[in-house]
């Protein structure tokens, strides 16, 4: 095997490894994107993702931290946020 052939083979192996690694990262990201949860009480006024008892549609909540308004966040995030809830709350 010539040096040129060895270099081409090494480049091909490296490119294949990089492609496989990137494909794994992409699949992990796509799977994570599907795992979402509603997180109540964390939206700023006018930034909610849902209708609430006091606002008619998304983006119309009247106050920060409305307990009936939610934002859709990656699963597992809501429990890490101060004042957040997985269920609607008063206020």
C-alpha positions as CSV (number, residue, x, y, z in Angstrom):
1,X,0.0,0.0,0.0
2,X,1.4,3.4,-1.0
3,X,1.6,6.4,1.4
4,X,-1.0,8.2,-0.8
5,X,-3.4,5.2,-0.5
6,X,-2.9,5.1,3.3
7,X,-3.6,8.8,3.6
8,X,-6.8,8.5,1.6
9,X,-7.9,5.5,3.7
10,X,-7.2,7.4,6.9
11,X,-9.1,10.4,5.6
12,X,-12.1,8.2,4.6
13,X,-12.1,6.5,8.1
14,X,-12.0,9.9,9.8
15,X,-14.8,11.3,7.7
16,X,-16.9,8.3,8.4
17,X,-16.4,8.6,12.1
18,X,-17.2,12.3,12.1
19,X,-20.4,11.7,10.0
20,X,-21.5,8.9,12.4
21,X,-20.9,11.2,15.4
22,X,-22.9,14.0,13.9
23,X,-25.7,11.7,13.0
24,X,-26.0,10.6,16.6
25,X,-26.0,14.2,17.9
26,X,-28.8,15.1,15.4
27,X,-30.9,12.1,16.3
28,X,-30.5,12.9,20.1
29,X,-31.5,16.5,19.5
30,X,-34.6,15.5,17.4
31,X,-35.7,13.1,20.1
32,X,-35.2,15.7,22.8
33,X,-37.2,18.2,20.8
34,X,-40.2,15.8,21.1
35,X,-40.1,15.7,24.9
36,X,-41.8,18.8,26.1
37,X,-43.9,19.8,29.0
38,X,-46.2,22.7,30.0
39,X,-44.7,24.9,32.6
40,X,-47.1,27.2,34.4
41,X,-46.4,30.5,36.2
42,X,-43.2,31.4,34.4
43,X,-44.2,33.5,31.4
44,X,-43.9,37.3,31.1
45,X,-47.0,39.3,30.4
46,X,-48.0,38.8,26.7
47,X,-45.5,35.9,26.2
48,X,-47.7,32.9,27.2
49,X,-48.2,29.8,24.9
50,X,-51.9,29.2,25.8
51,X,-55.3,30.6,26.5
52,X,-56.0,31.3,30.2
53,X,-59.2,32.0,32.1
54,X,-58.3,35.7,31.9
55,X,-56.8,35.9,28.4
56,X,-58.3,34.8,25.1
57,X,-55.3,33.3,23.3
58,X,-51.5,32.8,23.3
59,X,-49.5,36.0,23.9
60,X,-52.3,37.8,25.7
61,X,-51.7,37.2,29.4
62,X,-51.9,40.4,31.4
63,X,-49.3,39.9,34.1
64,X,-45.9,38.3,34.7
65,X,-46.0,34.9,36.3
66,X,-49.7,34.2,35.7
67,X,-50.4,30.8,37.3
68,X,-52.8,29.9,34.5
69,X,-50.5,30.7,31.6
70,X,-47.9,28.2,30.5
71,X,-44.8,28.1,28.3
72,X,-43.8,24.8,26.6
73,X,-40.3,23.9,27.8
74,X,-38.0,20.8,27.4
75,X,-39.1,18.0,29.7
76,X,-37.4,18.2,33.1
77,X,-36.9,22.0,32.9
78,X,-40.0,23.1,34.8
79,X,-39.0,21.5,38.0
80,X,-35.7,23.5,38.0
81,X,-37.4,26.9,37.8
82,X,-38.4,28.9,40.9
83,X,-42.1,29.5,41.0
84,X,-42.9,27.1,38.2
85,X,-45.5,24.4,38.3
86,X,-46.5,21.5,36.0
87,X,-50.2,22.2,36.8
88,X,-52.1,25.5,36.7
89,X,-52.0,27.5,39.9
90,X,-54.0,30.4,41.4
91,X,-52.7,33.8,40.7
